[in-house]
């Protein structure tokens, strides 16, 4: 999970940098923006899957202990 958070933070920081400074030449800013958007979408789906797995493991362990 820390790796996912690190990658997501870097992609968001890149987006903020692009919006505030936006001095990158030509298509470089477009490609970085596409990478940041794709990374954010991927991290969001991984985060939802991780939360669902955590919830299911907690309910399974509580059922087993009863």
C-alpha angles and dihedrals in degrees: 000000000000090000091054091049092049094050092045092049091051092050092049091046089052091052091050091048091051093050096046102038107014096175096135114126125248118316096354093092091047092053093045090049092050090049092049092049093048091046092050092050091048093048091048092054091045090050092051090049091048092050091049091051092049091050093048092048091051093050092045093051092047091051091050094051095052 
